[in-house]
Amino acid sequence: MSIHFAGAPLGRRSRWAAFPVAAALLLTACSTASSGNGEDSGKGSGTSVGDTLTYAVAAAPTLDPYKANLDPNSSTNINLAYAALIRMNPDRTFTGDLAKSFGYTDKKNKVFQLKLRPGVKFADGTPVDAAAVVASLKHFRKVGVNAASWGGSISSITAPDPSTVVIKNSTSNPVMPMLMSQALLSGSIISPAGLADPGKLAKETFGAGPYTLDPAATVPNDHYTYTANPNYWNKAQQRWKKVVVRIIPDGNATVQAIQTNQVDAAIVGPDAGSALTAAGLQHVKAGTAMMGMVLADRSGTIAAPLKDVRVRQALNHAIDRAAVAKAIFGDFAEPTSQTSIPGYDGYSKALDTRYPYDRAQAKSLLADAGYPNGFTLKVETQGFFGINVVTQAVIAQWKKIGVKVKLTTDAQPPQWIANVMSGKFPVTGFGYGALPTYLSAQNFMLPTPNPFNPFGTGDKKLNQLLTKAAAEPDPAKQAAAYQQATARLSELSWFAPVARVAGILVVGDRLGDIDKAGNGSLPDVLSLQPAA
């Protein structure tokens, strides 16, 4: 398949769902959320139990919960085998799973307490008690791919009694419910047996979830078979006797497999949108990721023009976001000028159009900044997941205002990270998934060098807004503060967002109705049930 933009065919490989988290950094994620309330009695709900659910993912998963990526390839497998302390629902409300109750015990979002559900066991029969939970969470802090940023505020994790876990933070952390949920995997608890030999976590499962991996019926990199965990506390959540996760790299091939009942469900990207629409398959979509450009060299260290905010704003005004989104993603993307996504605390609808396409305005800003004839930029992009396609589309439009680009495209995430962090590229193309502002700010707004802020740029006003928001116990006031932070980021023009792109959950006719997607979230694999 190719996409034509600005007169040039741009090849695109349909492995959208694979977006990885490299090192401790989120490139993007299609967040999935449970539809259950987490408070089931475990006695069953009368829902029929199906024989086998076959679910497709785009690439081989990582089975180790704390080393896993946040893409559907890994989170699907992990959520089958590992129960989390808390479950995040599609509307991003939170209910108990291993924890029957939870919440902050102070007014600064620093002390978070969880009361564990009594009588719950891991699949191997050992109890899920406070000591086991503390050991698992300490392991996350030691090895988790996002532990340094997401869990960086945690100062201690203790068990005052066998059913209570207390997490203390040195600074305000308002996202502890999400951090301890299945959505970010850091709340997925590993048994003492798994922690005793961490090397086995990549090949076996050691959780308290509804299913366990059957190694004898599994062929790594091809398919993974899970059978019902007899010790699982919530029997109503076990809607299938067996779940098979197949690897199908191509989104269009996945749609065809669902249409012919070889597969029951999958999350695909917008590249498969036309195929599933033509097939008439049941699906829901959610804007789960944002793509665009990082205008990284905000101090003009190697690209002097970028030091001037007028230049960065000109680059934003030069992008016809509606045309780019339509040409590349069709009906499965929306143009946007902001880094936040609807439904998250930092989102403001007005910021979607903060930088309308206006080539005359862009040229005027360049002239005012002393660059009437434009200039040349070195740009790096990721040659995977369609990010390079968006980058090339933006480059074609920047050329119309006199900004020329020398492009470097990296084929693999490690190469991309090394190049971005080398300080040799003032602008980079990127993708990033839906997250609360507290978490995305670790990459976007704070002065800590990372691939989305490689020069470690800081802003005093941003820091003040973020500190105020993190400590605010009132959700409405907190959201208002985070919206101010997003507006400040937009004013600074540190980024040139282009499109908010959809993830799509599609199912075949052997399944029942699927839950409505939330803003930035898709129903997860545990919500799928047989047709009546």
N, C-alpha and C positions, 0 to 999 in steps of 0.2 A: 504493500500500500504506500502511496506517496501523497503528500499534501503540497498544493501549489500556493505559494505566497510570494508576492512581489515578483512574479514572473519566473520563479525558480522552484523546481521540484525538490521537496525536502523529504528524504526517506525517513520512515518512522517504524520502529520495532514495537510490537504490541506486548510489552511486558510491564505494563503500567503498574500492576499491583505489587511489584517487587520493591519499590522504594525502600532502601535500607537505612538503618541508623548506623553510621560509621563512627567508630570510637565512641565518644560520649555525646555525639551530636545527632540531632534529628534532621535528616534530609527531608523526609515527609512521612506521613502516616495516614492510612485510612482507618480512623478510629472506629472500633466496634463496641457496642454497648449491649448489655443484657436487657431483656424485656421483663424478666422476672422481678418480683419484689423482694427476693432474698429472705422472706420471712415465712416460707412455706413450712408446714408442720412435718413434712417428710413422709406423710402417709398416702400421698398420691392425690391427684385431682380428677381422676376419671378420664383423663386424656388417653387415647389409645397409644400403645407403644409400637413403633415401626420396627421392621427387621433390620434393614441396613440403610444408613444415610451415606451417600457418596458426595463428597465435597471437593471441589477443585481449587488449588492455589497455583500461583504462577511460577514459583521457584521453591527449591528445597528449603524446608524450615530449619531453624535452630531450635532444638528441643530444650536447651538449658534456659529456664525462665529469665534469669538475670543477665544472660548474655545474648538474649534474643533481640531481634529487631522489632519495631512496632508496626511492621507491615502485616497484612492479613496472612501471609505465608507462615509466619511464626506464631502470631497471636492466636490463630485458629487452633493449631495443635496444642499450644500451651493451655488455652482455656478449656480444652477438653479434659486434660489430665490434672490441672492444678486449680484448686479453689482459691479465691482471693479472700482477704479479710472483709472487703467491702465490694459491692457490685454497683457499677455506674450504669444507670438506665439511659435509653436513647435521648431523653430530655435532660440528661445530666443531673438528675436527682440521684441520691445515693441511698442504698438500703443494705442491710447486713447480709453477709454470707457466713464466713467463719466467725465473724464478730456479730453478736446479736444486737449490740449497741455501740455507739462511738460518738466522739465529739470533743471539741476544745473545752478545757476546764479553766481557761483564763480568758481575758478580754483583749489579748494582743496576738492571738493565733500562734502561740508558741508551744503550749502544752496540749498534746492530743492523747486521749485515752480510749482504749478499746476494751470492751467486755466480751470475752469469748463465749460462743455457744456451747453449752454443756454436752458432753457425751460424743462429740465429733471425733472421728478417727481418720488417720491417713489410710490409703489403700492397703498398706501392709499391716493394719490393725493397731498400730501404736497411736496413743492419744494426741490430739491437736491441743496441747496445753500452752500456757504462756511461755514456758521455758523453750519449747520447740519454736514458737513464733519469734521470740527474741533472737534465737540462734539463726533463724532463717533471714530475718531482717538485717542482722549484723553481717551476714554473708553477702547480702545485696550491697551494703555500704562498701564492702571490700572489693567486689568483682563486677557490680552492675555497670552496664555500658553508659548509663546516665546518672550514676550515683554521685559523681562529683558536682553536677549542676543541680539535678532535681533533689537529691538528698544532702546537698552540701550544708544546709542549715541545721541538720540534725546533730545534736550534741550528745544525746544518750538515749538508749532503748532499754527499759527495765521491766521486770515482772514482779510487782509488789506482792502478788499472790498468784496461785495457779490459773486463775481465770482472767487476770487483768494485765494489760500491756500499756505502758506509758512511754510516749515518745516526746522528748523535749528538744526544742529547737533554740539555737543561740540567737537567731533573728526570726522575725515573723514569717511564717510559712502558711498562707491561707489555702493551700491546695492539698492538704494532707488526706482528705477523703479520696480524691482522685489518685494520689500517689499510692494509696493502699488498696486501690481497686484493680480489677482485671484489665481496665483500659490501658494502664501503663505497665502492667506485668510486675512491677516492683512489689505489689501486694500479694503476689502469688506465693504461697508458702510451701517450702520444700521440707520433706521429712528429715528427721535425724539420720536415717539410713542414707539418704541422698547426700547430706552434708558430710557424712563420714568418708565418702569417696566421690568427690565432685567430678572426677573424670568420667563417671558413669552417666552424669546428667545429660550428656550429648547423645546417648544411645538408649537410655531407659527413662521411665517416668517414676517420680517419687512424690506424688502429690496427694491431695485429698479431694480431687475433683470427681466429676461424674463418670469418667472413663479412665482406663489405663491402657498404655501401649502394649500391643501383642507383638513382641519381636519376631516370633515365628511366622507371622502373617504380614510382615513388613519388609519391604525392599527399599532401603534408603535411596533418596533421589528419584524414586518412582511412585511409591505409595506407602501410606502409613495406616495401620489398622488399630482401632481402639475398641475395647470391649467394656461393658458396663462394670463399674466398680461396686462390688457388693457391700462395701462399707460406706458408700456415699450417704450423707445425712438427708439429702433432699430428693427422695425417690421421684417426685413429680417432675424434676428437671431431667431425668433420664428418659427421654422420649424415644430412644432407639436402643436396640440390643447391641448394635455395632455401628461404628462410624469409620468410613474409609476416606482418607484424604489423599487425593491424586495430584500429581504434578503435571500441569498442562501449561507450558509457557505462553502460548498464543491466545489472546482474548477471543478472537473470532473462532478458533478451534474449540475453546471452552463453551461458547454459545452453541455451537453445533452439537457438542457432546450432551449438553442439557436438552436440546431440542429432540435428540434421539434417545433420551433416557439412559445414556451411559453415565451421566452425572446428574445429581439432583440440584446442586446449588453452587454458587461461586460469587466472589467479588471480582468485578472486572472494571476496567477503566473506560474512558470516553472513546477510545479507539474501537471498542467493540459495540458502541452505542447503536450504530446504524444496523448492525447485524441482529441485535436482540430486538430492536423495534420491528424489523422486517419479520422476525420469527414470531412476534406477538407474545413473547414470554413475560410472565409476571416479574416485575422488578420495582425497586425503590432506589432513589439516588439521594446523595447528600454531598454538599460542597465540602470535601474533606481535605483539600490541599490548595496551596497558593503557589503560583509560579511567577518569576520575574527576574529582576537584576539587582544585585547588591552593588551600590555605588560606594565601594569600600574605602577608598583613599580620601577621606573627608578632610584631611589636613594637607592634601596636596604633596605628599611625600615623594611620590614618583610621577604623579599626573597633576601638575600645578592647577589646571583649570578646575578640578573637582573641589578645591579648597573653597571656592565661591559657591554659596548656596544657590545663587541665581543660575549657575551652570547646571547644578543638579536638578533644579526645578525645570530648567529648559529641557533636559533629557526626559523628564517625566511628561511634559506637555507634548513632546514630539511623538509619543506612542499612541497610535490609534488602537486602543485596547479592545474595543468592540470588534474591529475587523480581525485582529489577531486571534481573539478567542473563537470567533465564528469559523475562521479559516482552518484552524488547527483542531478544535474540539467540537464544533457543531453546536448542538443543543445541550451539550453536557459540560458547559463552562459559562461563567459570567465575568465580564470585565470588572476590574477593581483597581483602585489606586492605593488601597491600604493593606497592611499586613495581617489584620485580624479577620476572623470569619464569623458570620452571623450566629448568634446564640452564645458566643463567648464574651466574657466580661469587657474586653477592650474594643468590641465592635461598635462602630457608629456608621449608620447608613449614609450620612452626609459625606463621609470620607471616601466612599466608593467612587465619587466623582470629583474628588479634591483636585485632580489634575486632568481636566478635559483635554481632548486632542485639539491642539491649536498650534499649527506649525508657525504661524506668524508670531504668536506670543513667544514660542521657543526661540526663534531667531532674534527677536527683540531682546530677550533676556541674555542671550549669548553676546549680542552687540554691547549691551550695557555693561557686561562683565569684561569686555575687552577682547572678545573672540568673534568678530563679525564674520570671519571666514571659516569658523569652526576650528577643529584640531583633531589629532589622532590619539586613539586610546588602545592600550593593550587589554584584551578581554579574554577571560578563561571561562569555559563552560563544561558541563557534564555531558558526555556523549552517550547518555543512557536515560531511559524513562521519559523521553520526549522533551527534556529540558533544553537540549541543544536546538530543537526545532523552534521553541519559543525565543531562544537567544538569537538565532539567525533572523527571525522575523523582526525583532527589535532592532537589530543591526541595520537591516534594510531601511527601516524608517529613520534611524538616526542619520544615515547617509544623506537623507533629503534636507537636513539642516546643516550639512557640512561637517558632521562628526564621522570620521573614518575609523575603522576598527581593524586591528591585527588580532585575529582570533586563534586561540589555542583550545583544542577539544581533547579532554581526557576520557579514556574509555572505561576506566575502573575507579571505584570510590577511593582506594588508597592513593592512587596517582592524583586524583582531584584534590584530596585533602593536602597532600604534600605541596602541590602547586599553589593552592589558595593560601596556605600558611607561609609560603616562601617570601611573601611581601613583594613579589614581582608583578602582580596583576592588580591594577586599581579597580577593576570592575569584574564581577563574575555572574554567571547565570545560576539560578538555584530553584529548588522546590522545597516546600516546607508544609507540614501538616497542621491540622487544627489542634490548638492547645490553649489553655488559659494563659492570660498575659503574664502571670507570675513565672510560668515556665518558658514561654517564648522570649520573655525579656532577658533571660539568662544568655541567649544568643544574640538578640536583636538590639537591646537597649543598654546593657551594662558594659563597662569598659574592660571586660575580660576578653583577651584575644581568642577567637574561635573562627571556624570557616565562614560565619556570617557577619563577623566583625574582626577580620584578620589584623587590622591595624590597631585594635583596642581603643576605638573612639569612645569618649565619654561626654556626657552633657549634665551639668549640675542640676538643671531644672528637671530633667528626666529622672535622675536619681532621687530627687526629693519627692516627685509624684509616685514613684514606685515604692519608696519606703512608707509613705503615707497609706497607699492602697493596701500593701501587704499586712499592715497592722490594724486595718479597719474591720471591726467585727460585723458591721451592718452591711449585708450583701449589696443593697442598692447604692449606698455611699461608696462602697469598694468599687463597684462597676463604674461609677461616675469618675472616680479617680483614675482607673485604668483607661477609660476612654480619653481622659485628658492626656495621659501618657502616649496613647496611640496617635492622638492629634499632634502632639509635640513631635513625635517621630516623623509624622507625615510632613510637618512644617520644615523640619530639618532636611528632608529629602535624602535620607541615608539609603533609601531603597527606591526602586522603580517597579512596584508590583504590576503585574499585567492581567492575570486571570485567576479566578477562583474555580478550581476544577473538581468535577464530581467523581466520587467513587460510586459504584453501582452494585447492589446485591440483586442477583437474578436467580430465579428458581424455576424448576420444571413442574409438570402437572402432577407429579406424585406427592407434592408437598401441599400443605394447607396454606391459607392466607398468611402473608408475612407482615410483620409489624411495620408501622410507619417509621421512616427514618427521622432522626432528629437533626438539628442544624449541626453539621460537622460530624455526625455519628451515624453508623449503619447498624442494624440489628446484628447480633453476633450468632455464631453457629449454634449455640445452646437454645436459641429462640425458635429454631426450625422444628416443625412437627409434621407428622404424616397427614395427608389429606383425609378428610372425614370419610 
